[in-house]
Amino acid sequence: MELHHGKHHAAYVKNANSVLEQLDEARQKQDFARLAALERALAFNLSGHILHSIFWKNLTPKGGGTPDGDLASAIDRDFAGFQHFRRQLTEVASTISRVGPRWFGNRSEKGC
């Protein structure tokens, strides 16, 4: 986890900061042709940072399993049970090209 935090997550933050500097420079030089690509790069790196931030906050030694309480009730109501919810989430997430969202669909398969 230290490697993941110190290298992978840190790279998203470093790259986002770099892109912010490049955006500022492009705007100052009125090099508007670069803005769309830089904005996409910023969105990618910021989303990576945000997803990792959520991931770190959700880590718990006794996590996992089937939810209970209000969350379980909502899942039962909207998805007809946790297994249906999990199958739908896994199938949809596996079609997403970005690694972060797809992690939700692959985590049990890769032992993460």
Sine and cosine of phi, psi and omega as CSV:
sin_phi,cos_phi,sin_psi,cos_psi,sin_omega,cos_omega
0.00,0.00,-0.57,0.82,0.03,-1.00
-0.89,0.46,-0.65,0.76,0.04,-1.00
-0.89,0.45,-0.70,0.71,-0.01,-1.00
-0.88,0.47,-0.70,0.72,-0.01,-1.00
-0.95,0.32,-0.73,0.69,-0.11,-0.99
-0.96,0.26,-0.41,0.91,-0.02,-1.00
-0.94,-0.34,-0.87,0.49,-0.14,-0.99
-0.93,0.38,-0.84,0.54,0.00,-1.00
-0.89,0.45,-0.66,0.75,0.01,-1.00
-0.87,0.49,-0.54,0.84,0.02,-1.00
-0.91,0.41,-0.64,0.77,0.06,-1.00
-0.87,0.50,-0.69,0.72,-0.01,-1.00
-0.92,0.40,-0.73,0.68,0.01,-1.00
-0.87,0.50,-0.72,0.69,-0.02,-1.00
-0.92,0.40,-0.62,0.78,0.04,-1.00
-0.88,0.47,-0.69,0.72,0.03,-1.00
-0.90,0.44,-0.64,0.77,0.04,-1.00
-0.90,0.44,-0.69,0.72,0.00,-1.00
-0.90,0.43,-0.62,0.79,0.05,-1.00
-0.86,0.51,-0.66,0.75,0.05,-1.00
-0.90,0.43,-0.67,0.74,0.02,-1.00
-0.91,0.41,-0.61,0.79,0.06,-1.00
-0.89,0.45,-0.70,0.71,0.01,-1.00
-0.87,0.49,-0.70,0.71,0.01,-1.00
-0.90,0.44,-0.70,0.71,0.00,-1.00
-0.89,0.46,-0.63,0.77,0.02,-1.00
-0.93,0.37,-0.65,0.76,0.02,-1.00
-0.90,0.44,-0.60,0.80,0.00,-1.00
-1.00,0.07,0.00,1.00,-0.06,-1.00
0.82,0.57,0.62,0.79,0.05,-1.00
-1.00,-0.04,0.94,0.34,-0.15,-0.99
-0.95,0.32,-0.29,0.96,0.02,-1.00
-0.91,0.42,-0.43,0.90,-0.02,-1.00
-1.00,0.08,-0.26,0.97,-0.16,-0.99
-0.88,0.48,-0.69,0.72,-0.06,-1.00
-0.87,0.49,-0.72,0.69,0.00,-1.00
-0.91,0.41,-0.65,0.76,0.02,-1.00
-0.92,0.39,-0.62,0.79,0.02,-1.00
-0.92,0.40,-0.61,0.80,0.08,-1.00
-0.90,0.43,-0.67,0.74,0.02,-1.00
-0.90,0.44,-0.63,0.78,0.03,-1.00
-0.91,0.42,-0.71,0.71,0.01,-1.00
-0.87,0.50,-0.69,0.73,0.01,-1.00
-0.88,0.48,-0.76,0.65,-0.06,-1.00
-0.95,0.32,-0.60,0.80,0.06,-1.00
-0.92,0.38,-0.64,0.77,0.03,-1.00
-0.91,0.42,-0.62,0.78,0.08,-1.00
-0.87,0.49,-0.68,0.74,0.04,-1.00
-0.90,0.44,-0.72,0.70,-0.03,-1.00
-0.91,0.42,-0.71,0.70,0.02,-1.00
-0.87,0.49,-0.65,0.76,0.04,-1.00
-0.93,0.38,-0.62,0.79,0.03,-1.00
-0.88,0.47,-0.66,0.75,0.06,-1.00
-0.90,0.43,-0.70,0.72,0.01,-1.00
-0.83,0.56,-0.75,0.66,-0.04,-1.00
-0.88,0.47,-0.64,0.77,-0.03,-1.00
-0.94,0.34,-0.45,0.89,-0.05,-1.00
-1.00,0.00,-0.09,1.00,0.05,-1.00
-0.92,0.39,0.70,-0.71,0.05,-1.00
-0.45,-0.89,0.62,-0.79,-0.05,-1.00
-0.88,0.48,-0.48,0.88,-0.05,-1.00
-0.91,-0.42,0.49,0.87,-0.03,-1.00
-0.98,0.20,0.07,-1.00,0.02,-1.00
1.00,-0.08,-0.06,-1.00,0.01,-1.00
1.00,0.06,-0.16,-0.99,-0.03,-1.00
-1.00,0.06,0.73,-0.69,0.01,-1.00
-0.93,0.37,0.29,-0.96,0.07,-1.00
-0.72,-0.69,-0.04,-1.00,0.05,-1.00
0.93,0.37,-0.56,-0.83,-0.05,-1.00
-0.87,0.49,-0.62,0.78,0.01,-1.00
-0.90,0.44,-0.71,0.71,0.03,-1.00
-0.88,0.48,-0.66,0.75,0.02,-1.00
-0.88,0.47,-0.68,0.73,0.01,-1.00
-0.91,0.41,-0.65,0.76,0.02,-1.00
-0.91,0.41,-0.68,0.73,0.04,-1.00
-0.88,0.48,-0.69,0.72,-0.02,-1.00
-0.92,0.40,-0.72,0.69,-0.15,-0.99
-1.00,0.01,-0.38,0.93,-0.09,-1.00
-0.79,-0.61,0.06,1.00,-0.01,-1.00
0.88,0.47,0.59,0.80,0.09,-1.00
0.88,-0.47,0.35,-0.94,-0.08,-1.00
-0.91,0.42,-0.65,0.76,-0.01,-1.00
-0.89,0.46,-0.64,0.77,0.06,-1.00
-0.91,0.41,-0.67,0.74,0.05,-1.00
-0.86,0.51,-0.75,0.67,-0.04,-1.00
-0.89,0.46,-0.68,0.73,0.01,-1.00
-0.89,0.45,-0.70,0.71,0.01,-1.00
-0.90,0.44,-0.71,0.70,0.00,-1.00
-0.87,0.49,-0.69,0.72,-0.01,-1.00
-0.89,0.45,-0.72,0.70,-0.03,-1.00
-0.92,0.40,-0.68,0.73,0.00,-1.00
-0.94,0.35,-0.70,0.72,-0.03,-1.00
-0.89,0.47,-0.52,0.85,-0.02,-1.00
-0.95,0.32,-0.22,0.97,0.03,-1.00
-1.00,-0.04,-0.11,0.99,-0.05,-1.00
-1.00,0.08,0.74,-0.68,-0.10,-1.00
-0.98,0.21,-0.41,0.91,-0.01,-1.00
-0.97,0.24,0.60,-0.80,-0.06,-1.00
-0.92,0.39,-0.70,0.72,-0.08,-1.00
-0.82,0.57,-0.86,0.51,0.01,-1.00
-0.88,0.47,-0.56,0.83,-0.04,-1.00
-0.94,0.35,-0.39,0.92,0.02,-1.00
-0.82,0.57,-0.61,0.79,-0.01,-1.00
-0.87,0.49,-0.56,0.83,-0.01,-1.00
-0.99,0.14,-0.36,0.93,-0.10,-0.99
-0.94,-0.35,-0.13,0.99,-0.16,-0.99
-0.87,0.50,-0.64,0.76,-0.02,-1.00
-0.96,0.28,-0.47,0.88,-0.02,-1.00
-0.97,0.26,-0.45,0.89,-0.08,-1.00
-0.97,-0.24,0.05,1.00,0.04,-1.00
0.96,0.27,0.39,0.92,0.00,-1.00
-0.99,0.15,0.00,0.00,0.00,0.00
